[in-house]
Amino acid sequence: MELNIVSKEIIKPSSQTHNLKRYNLCLFDQLIPNTYLSIILFYPIHNDPKDLTTDHSKAITQLKKSLSETLTLYYPLSGKTKNNLYVDEFSTGVIFIEAKVKCQMSELFQGENELQNQLVPFQPFSHEKTEDYVPIIAFQLNIFSCGGIALGISLGHKNNDIAMLSNFLKSWSAISTGSPEKVIKPDLSSPAIYFPPRTNDDDDDDFLSKYTSLMDRLWFSEGDYVTKRFVFPAKSIETLKQKAKSERVPNPSRNLAISCLIWKHAMAASWAVFGSPKASIAGQAVNMRPRMKPKLDGAVGNFFWWSMASYDPNDYNNEVELSELVVQMKESITTGLFDEDYLSQLMMMANNKEGLVSEVENQLEIMSCIELENNADIFVFTNWKDFFGEVDFGFGKPLSVGSIGKVGPAFRNLVILVDADQWGKGSVDAFITLKAKEITLLQSDEAFLHFTFQNPVK
């Protein structure tokens, strides 16, 4: 795939921002390492080739104009993060790159998924140096030979999560198409109110240094990690859900069924390489916005936390059952921190910063003990399905959502699920990152491949 950068510019908010107060990070923002999420929205536009230049020129102009207007609402995205505490200098703006891709979009879908890294501004899930300026968000508009468009976004995870990006893109597309009633008003204050940041004035000023270091270790570990994309067709998912159900979870979701199948077989691959069974943890990124009272759907920032499901082979006498993993993961995302009553108590604790910090500290210590004392495998799952299917800039809804081609050299086990309607409505792509020996075993695991196939097909 040949890709040429046509232009690179800075888009700034359409209204003046110099009088705006600085935007405070929340506690969860402070704990997240500097790294980039990436997402790619594919729009398979098929026009008369003679009209492509004119049509795309108009579309690009409108995209830039509406992006500038959207940044006026979501102004923290166009600023600079300072001291892991706040964002200001909102007139800094965001990077907008235009690129021409000399291939058909359909060819990319059939090619190695590492090619997708070329469609986003920054390397996804690489450990960015904190002393350098790290842009909060950047965009790359890729135009294919067939006329199709792929919008690649690199989002700084230090400041925001994927649910916030979904809100931003829906608002941008609404402004671009003249549908202001669909704009999602950002909530810029609640995260720092309910989950206030730590400052150097706090009594325990070692908290941030201690736990940001812990989070770095949990997120990044040197190793030969490889990312491969596996396709789960809609029919296979329905069959899988039937296999995954039990009396305790009679109707597992697509997310639970797919995630637990991957967990089961990634666990088996790890055991084969390690030489014997060992404990395993599945961490699921859980969006907390809809679980709050009242709901905080418009909250900006990292407003999620990790559930932790565990499997210890010493507790079982038989082989790993898919349905049992589903039960464990289901309970992990509906109890404890994710129970509504418990969350209500947590929100009340926001008035007592030390109480909240103590709660978060307990969670972090559990994570540390699981990894360091039990030598357990940790697999991270994040579900990006249903976030981007309605993002329509006037090109129609995206046919496909891409994620990562290759993570940075030190990122750990990771599974990202995205919509993949190019394989049939309701299909799912799983971007799976494991150590090279483990991913090789997964690629030849017939029981796993009964429900999925690798793209490109080997």
C-alpha positions as CSV (number, residue, x, y, z in Angstrom):
1,M,0.0,0.0,0.0
2,E,1.5,3.3,-1.1
3,L,0.4,6.3,1.0
4,N,1.4,9.9,0.3
5,I,0.9,12.8,2.7
6,V,-0.8,15.7,0.8
7,S,-1.0,18.3,3.6
8,K,-0.6,18.7,7.4
9,E,-2.1,21.7,9.2
10,I,-3.4,22.8,12.6
11,I,-7.1,23.3,13.1
12,K,-8.1,25.6,16.0
13,P,-11.4,26.3,17.7
14,S,-13.6,28.7,15.7
15,S,-14.1,30.9,18.7
16,Q,-11.6,32.6,21.0
17,T,-10.5,30.4,24.0
18,H,-8.0,32.6,25.8
19,N,-10.5,33.6,28.5
20,L,-11.5,30.0,29.3
21,K,-10.5,28.6,32.7
22,R,-8.1,25.7,32.7
23,Y,-9.6,22.2,32.4
24,N,-8.8,19.9,35.4
25,L,-7.9,16.3,34.9
26,C,-9.7,13.8,37.0
27,L,-7.9,11.1,39.2
28,F,-8.3,8.4,36.5
29,D,-6.8,10.7,33.9
30,Q,-3.8,11.2,36.1
31,L,-3.3,7.4,36.5
32,I,-3.4,6.6,32.8
33,P,0.0,6.5,31.0
34,N,0.8,8.7,28.0
35,T,-0.3,6.5,25.0
36,Y,-2.5,6.8,22.0
37,L,-5.8,4.9,21.2
38,S,-6.5,4.7,17.5
39,I,-9.7,4.3,15.5
40,I,-10.3,4.3,11.8
41,L,-13.8,4.8,10.2
42,F,-14.1,3.5,6.7
43,Y,-16.6,5.1,4.3
44,P,-16.7,3.2,0.9
45,I,-17.7,6.1,-1.3
46,H,-18.0,5.1,-5.0
47,N,-18.2,8.1,-7.3
48,D,-17.3,8.9,-10.9
49,P,-13.5,9.1,-10.8
50,K,-13.6,12.3,-12.9
51,D,-15.5,14.0,-10.0
52,L,-13.4,12.7,-7.1
53,T,-11.2,15.7,-6.8
54,T,-14.0,18.2,-6.7
55,D,-16.2,16.1,-4.4
56,H,-13.5,15.4,-1.9
57,S,-12.3,19.0,-2.0
58,K,-15.8,20.2,-0.9
59,A,-16.0,17.4,1.7
60,I,-12.6,18.2,3.2
61,T,-13.4,21.9,3.4
62,Q,-16.6,21.2,5.3
63,L,-14.9,18.7,7.6
64,K,-12.3,21.2,8.6
65,K,-14.8,24.0,9.2
66,S,-17.1,21.8,11.3
67,L,-14.1,20.4,13.2
68,S,-13.1,23.9,14.2
69,E,-16.7,24.6,15.4
70,T,-16.8,21.3,17.3
71,L,-13.5,22.1,19.1
72,T,-15.2,25.3,20.4
73,L,-17.5,22.9,22.4
74,Y,-14.8,20.3,23.2
75,Y,-12.0,22.9,23.8
76,P,-9.9,20.7,26.1
77,L,-9.0,18.6,23.1
78,S,-7.2,21.5,21.5
79,G,-5.0,22.4,24.4
80,K,-1.9,21.2,26.2
81,T,-1.7,19.0,29.3
82,K,0.4,20.5,32.1
83,N,2.0,18.7,35.1
84,N,-0.4,15.7,34.8
85,L,-2.9,18.1,36.5
86,Y,-4.8,20.3,34.0
87,V,-5.1,21.4,30.4
88,D,-4.8,25.0,29.1
89,E,-3.5,26.9,26.0
90,F,-6.7,25.9,24.2
91,S,-5.7,27.8,21.1
92,T,-3.0,25.3,20.4
93,G,-5.3,23.4,18.0
94,V,-5.2,19.8,16.6
95,I,-3.3,18.1,13.8
96,F,-5.2,17.4,10.6
97,I,-3.4,15.4,7.9
98,E,-4.7,14.7,4.4
99,A,-3.3,11.6,2.6
100,K,-3.8,9.8,-0.7
101,V,-3.7,6.0,-0.7
102,K,-2.9,4.2,-3.9
103,C,-5.0,1.1,-3.5
104,Q,-8.6,0.1,-3.3
105,M,-10.2,0.1,0.2
106,S,-11.3,-3.6,-0.4
107,E,-7.6,-4.5,-0.8
108,L,-6.8,-3.0,2.6
109,F,-9.5,-5.2,4.2
110,Q,-7.8,-8.3,2.7
111,G,-4.2,-7.2,3.6
112,E,-2.1,-7.4,6.7
113,N,-3.7,-5.4,9.5
114,E,-0.3,-3.7,10.2
115,L,-1.1,-1.5,7.2
116,Q,-3.7,0.2,9.3
117,N,-1.0,2.0,11.3
118,Q,-0.3,4.1,8.2
119,L,-3.9,5.5,8.4
120,V,-3.5,7.2,11.8
121,P,-1.2,10.0,12.8
122,F,0.6,8.3,15.7
123,Q,1.7,4.8,16.6
124,P,-1.1,3.2,18.7
125,F,-0.4,2.0,22.3
126,S,3.2,3.1,22.3
127,H,4.7,4.5,25.5
128,E,5.0,8.2,24.8
129,K,7.8,10.2,26.6
130,T,6.2,12.4,29.2
131,E,8.8,15.1,28.9
132,D,7.7,15.7,25.3
133,Y,4.6,17.6,24.2
134,V,1.9,14.9,23.5
135,P,-1.0,16.2,21.3
136,I,-4.3,15.3,22.8
137,I,-5.9,14.3,19.5
138,A,-4.9,14.2,15.9
139,F,-6.8,13.3,12.6
140,Q,-5.7,11.8,9.3
141,L,-8.1,11.8,6.3
142,N,-7.2,9.1,3.9
143,I,-8.6,9.1,0.3
144,F,-8.4,5.8,-1.6
145,S,-8.1,5.2,-5.3
146,C,-11.7,3.9,-5.4
147,G,-13.0,7.2,-3.9
148,G,-13.4,5.7,-0.4
149,I,-12.5,7.7,2.7
150,A,-10.9,6.5,5.9
151,L,-10.8,8.9,8.8
152,G,-8.0,7.9,11.2
153,I,-7.9,9.3,14.7
154,S,-5.2,9.1,17.3
155,L,-6.6,9.9,20.8
156,G,-4.3,10.6,23.7
157,H,-5.5,8.2,26.4
158,K,-4.0,10.3,29.1
159,N,-6.9,12.7,28.7
160,N,-9.8,10.7,27.3
161,D,-11.4,7.3,26.6
162,I,-13.1,5.8,23.7
163,A,-16.7,6.7,24.9
164,M,-15.7,10.4,24.9
165,L,-14.3,10.0,21.4
166,S,-17.6,8.6,20.3
167,N,-19.5,11.6,21.7
168,F,-17.0,14.0,20.0
169,L,-17.3,12.3,16.6
170,K,-21.1,12.1,16.7
171,S,-21.1,15.9,17.6
172,W,-18.6,16.7,14.8
173,S,-20.7,14.8,12.2
174,A,-23.9,16.4,13.5
175,I,-22.4,19.9,13.0
176,S,-20.9,18.9,9.7
177,T,-24.3,17.8,8.3
178,G,-26.3,20.7,9.8
179,S,-28.0,18.6,12.6
180,P,-27.3,20.7,15.7
181,E,-30.0,18.8,17.7
182,K,-27.8,15.7,17.6
183,V,-24.8,17.4,19.2
184,I,-23.8,15.8,22.5
185,K,-23.0,18.6,25.0
186,P,-19.8,17.8,26.8
187,D,-19.8,17.7,30.6
188,L,-16.4,19.2,31.4
189,S,-16.8,19.4,35.2
190,S,-18.3,16.2,36.6
191,P,-15.2,14.0,36.3
192,A,-13.0,16.2,38.3
193,I,-15.8,16.8,40.9
194,Y,-16.6,13.2,41.5
195,F,-13.0,11.9,41.0
196,P,-10.9,14.9,42.0
197,P,-7.2,14.9,41.0
198,R,-4.3,14.6,43.3
199,T,-2.1,17.7,43.7
200,N,1.3,18.4,45.3
201,D,-0.6,20.1,48.1
202,D,-2.1,16.8,49.2
203,D,-0.7,15.2,52.4
204,D,0.4,12.0,50.6
205,D,2.3,13.5,47.6
206,D,3.8,10.1,46.9
207,F,0.5,8.7,45.7
208,L,0.8,9.8,42.1
209,S,4.5,8.8,41.7
210,K,3.8,5.4,43.3
211,Y,0.7,4.5,41.3
212,T,1.5,6.1,38.0
213,S,4.6,3.9,38.1
214,L,2.4,0.9,38.9
215,M,0.1,1.7,36.0
216,D,3.1,2.0,33.7
217,R,4.2,-1.5,34.7
218,L,0.7,-3.0,34.3
219,W,0.3,-1.4,30.8
220,F,3.8,-1.9,29.4
221,S,6.1,-4.8,29.6
222,E,9.0,-5.6,27.3
223,G,8.3,-8.5,25.0
224,D,7.8,-9.7,21.4
225,Y,4.1,-8.7,21.1
226,V,2.2,-9.2,17.8
227,T,-1.3,-8.0,16.8
228,K,-3.5,-10.1,14.6
229,R,-7.1,-9.5,13.4
230,F,-9.7,-12.3,13.7
231,V,-13.2,-12.1,12.2
232,F,-16.2,-13.4,14.0
233,P,-19.1,-13.7,11.5
234,A,-22.6,-13.0,12.8
235,K,-23.7,-16.6,12.4
236,S,-20.7,-17.9,14.3
237,I,-21.4,-15.4,17.1
238,E,-25.0,-16.8,17.5
239,T,-23.6,-20.3,17.7
240,L,-21.0,-19.2,20.2
241,K,-23.6,-17.5,22.4
242,Q,-25.5,-20.8,22.6
243,K,-22.3,-22.6,23.7
244,A,-21.5,-20.0,26.3
245,K,-24.8,-19.9,28.1
246,S,-25.6,-21.5,31.4
247,E,-28.3,-21.4,34.1
248,R,-26.4,-18.5,35.7
249,V,-26.0,-16.5,32.5
250,P,-28.8,-17.8,30.2
251,N,-28.4,-15.1,27.5
252,P,-24.7,-13.9,27.3
253,S,-24.0,-10.8,25.2
254,R,-21.9,-10.9,22.1
255,N,-19.2,-9.2,24.0
256,L,-19.1,-11.7,26.8
257,A,-19.2,-14.7,24.4
258,I,-16.4,-13.5,22.2
259,S,-14.3,-12.1,25.0
260,C,-14.4,-15.3,27.0
261,L,-13.7,-17.5,24.0
262,I,-10.6,-15.5,23.3
263,W,-9.7,-15.5,27.0
264,K,-10.0,-19.3,27.1
265,H,-7.8,-20.0,24.1
266,A,-5.3,-17.2,24.9
267,M,-5.0,-18.8,28.3
268,A,-4.3,-22.2,26.8
269,A,-1.7,-20.7,24.5
270,S,0.0,-19.1,27.5
271,W,0.0,-22.3,29.5
272,A,1.5,-24.2,26.6
273,V,4.4,-21.7,26.3
274,F,4.9,-21.5,30.1
275,G,4.8,-25.2,30.5
276,S,2.0,-25.6,33.0
277,P,-1.3,-24.0,34.0
278,K,-1.3,-20.7,36.1
279,A,-3.7,-18.2,37.3
280,S,-5.3,-15.8,34.7
281,I,-7.0,-12.4,35.0
282,A,-9.3,-10.9,32.5
283,G,-9.6,-7.1,32.9
284,Q,-12.6,-5.5,31.1
285,A,-12.7,-1.7,30.5
286,V,-16.1,-0.7,31.8
287,N,-17.7,2.7,30.9
288,M,-19.0,4.2,34.1
289,R,-21.0,7.0,32.6
290,P,-24.3,5.1,32.2
291,R,-23.9,3.6,35.6
292,M,-23.7,6.8,37.6
293,K,-26.7,8.4,39.4
294,P,-27.6,10.6,37.6
295,K,-26.1,9.3,34.3
296,L,-23.1,11.3,33.1
297,D,-23.2,10.3,29.4
298,G,-21.5,13.5,28.3
299,A,-18.6,13.3,30.7
300,V,-15.2,14.2,29.1
301,G,-12.1,12.4,30.2
302,N,-11.3,8.8,31.3
303,F,-14.6,7.8,32.9
304,F,-14.0,4.1,33.0
305,W,-12.5,1.6,35.3
306,W,-11.3,-2.0,35.1
307,S,-13.3,-5.1,36.2
308,M,-11.3,-8.1,37.1
309,A,-12.4,-11.7,36.5
310,S,-10.1,-14.4,37.6
311,Y,-9.5,-18.1,36.8
312,D,-7.3,-20.2,39.0
313,P,-6.8,-23.8,37.6
314,N,-6.2,-25.0,41.1
315,D,-9.8,-24.4,41.9
316,Y,-11.1,-26.7,39.1
317,N,-10.6,-30.4,38.4
318,N,-11.6,-30.3,34.8
319,E,-10.8,-28.4,31.6
320,V,-11.6,-24.7,31.3
321,E,-15.3,-24.3,30.5
322,L,-16.4,-21.4,28.4
323,S,-19.7,-21.0,30.3
324,E,-17.8,-20.7,33.6
325,L,-15.5,-18.0,32.2
326,V,-18.7,-16.1,31.1
327,V,-20.1,-16.4,34.6
328,Q,-16.9,-15.0,36.1
329,M,-16.7,-12.1,33.7
330,K,-20.4,-11.3,34.0
331,E,-20.1,-11.1,37.8
332,S,-17.0,-8.9,37.5
333,I,-18.8,-6.2,35.5
334,T,-22.0,-6.1,37.6
335,T,-20.7,-6.3,41.2
336,G,-18.3,-4.3,43.4
337,L,-17.3,-1.0,41.8
338,F,-19.9,-1.5,39.1
339,D,-22.8,-2.1,41.3
340,E,-25.2,0.9,41.3
341,D,-25.5,1.0,45.1
342,Y,-21.8,0.9,45.5
343,L,-21.3,3.6,42.9
344,S,-23.7,5.8,44.8
345,Q,-21.6,5.5,47.9
346,L,-18.5,6.2,45.8
347,M,-20.1,9.4,44.5
348,M,-20.8,10.5,48.1
349,M,-17.2,9.9,48.9
350,A,-16.2,12.4,46.3
351,N,-16.7,15.1,49.0
352,N,-14.0,13.3,51.0
353,K,-11.0,13.1,48.7
354,E,-9.0,10.9,51.1
355,G,-11.9,8.4,51.1
356,L,-12.0,8.2,47.3
357,V,-8.2,8.0,47.0
358,S,-8.2,5.1,49.6
359,E,-10.8,3.2,47.5
360,V,-8.8,3.7,44.3
361,E,-5.6,2.7,46.1
362,N,-7.2,-0.5,47.3
363,Q,-8.1,-1.4,43.7
364,L,-4.6,-0.6,42.5
365,E,-3.0,-2.7,45.2
366,I,-5.2,-5.6,44.2
367,M,-4.0,-5.3,40.6
368,S,-0.4,-5.2,41.8
369,C,-0.7,-8.2,44.0
370,I,-2.4,-10.3,41.3
371,E,0.4,-9.7,38.8
372,L,3.4,-9.6,41.1
373,E,2.6,-12.2,43.7
374,N,0.6,-14.7,41.8
375,N,2.6,-14.5,38.5
376,A,-0.8,-14.4,36.8
377,D,-1.4,-13.7,33.1
378,I,-3.3,-10.5,32.6
379,F,-5.5,-10.1,29.5
380,V,-7.1,-6.8,28.8
381,F,-10.4,-6.6,26.9
382,T,-12.1,-3.5,25.6
383,N,-15.4,-3.4,23.6
384,W,-15.6,-0.6,21.0
385,K,-18.6,-2.1,19.3
386,D,-21.7,0.2,18.9
387,F,-19.7,3.4,19.5
388,F,-19.2,4.6,15.9
389,G,-21.9,3.1,13.7
390,E,-23.9,6.3,13.6
391,V,-21.0,8.7,12.8
392,D,-22.2,10.0,9.4
393,F,-20.4,13.0,7.9
394,G,-22.7,12.9,4.8
395,F,-20.9,9.9,3.4
396,G,-23.3,7.4,4.9
397,K,-22.5,5.2,8.0
398,P,-19.1,3.6,8.2
399,L,-18.9,0.2,6.6
400,S,-16.1,-0.8,9.0
401,V,-14.2,0.3,12.0
402,G,-10.5,-0.3,12.2
403,S,-8.3,-0.2,15.3
404,I,-4.7,-1.1,15.6
405,G,-2.2,-2.6,13.1
406,K,0.6,-3.1,15.5
407,V,1.0,-1.9,19.1
408,G,4.1,-0.3,20.5
409,P,7.0,-2.6,21.4
410,A,6.1,-3.0,25.1
411,F,2.3,-3.1,25.2
412,R,0.8,-6.1,27.0
413,N,-1.9,-8.6,26.1
414,L,-4.8,-6.7,24.6
415,V,-8.1,-7.5,22.8
416,I,-10.2,-4.8,21.1
417,L,-13.6,-5.7,19.6
418,V,-15.0,-3.5,16.8
419,D,-18.0,-3.6,14.4
420,A,-17.1,-5.3,11.1
421,D,-20.2,-5.1,8.8
422,Q,-18.0,-5.6,5.8
423,W,-18.1,-9.3,6.6
424,G,-21.9,-9.2,7.0
425,K,-24.1,-7.2,9.4
426,G,-23.5,-8.0,13.0
427,S,-20.0,-9.4,12.4
428,V,-17.1,-8.4,14.7
429,D,-13.4,-7.9,14.2
430,A,-11.1,-8.8,17.2
431,F,-7.7,-7.2,17.2
432,I,-5.7,-9.6,19.5
433,T,-2.3,-8.7,20.8
434,L,-0.3,-11.5,22.4
435,K,3.4,-12.6,22.6
436,A,4.5,-14.0,19.3
437,K,4.7,-17.6,20.4
438,E,1.2,-17.4,21.9
439,I,-0.4,-15.8,18.9
440,T,1.2,-18.5,16.7
441,L,-0.5,-21.2,18.7
442,L,-3.8,-19.3,18.6
443,Q,-3.6,-19.1,14.8
444,S,-3.5,-22.9,14.6
445,D,-6.0,-23.7,17.4
446,E,-8.8,-25.6,15.6
447,A,-11.3,-25.2,18.4
448,F,-10.8,-21.5,18.4
449,L,-10.9,-21.2,14.6
450,H,-14.2,-23.1,14.6
451,F,-15.9,-19.7,15.4
452,T,-13.5,-17.3,13.7
453,F,-11.0,-16.9,10.9
454,Q,-7.9,-14.7,10.6
455,N,-7.9,-11.8,8.3
456,P,-6.0,-12.0,6.0
457,V,-6.8,-15.7,5.6
458,K,-3.7,-17.8,5.9
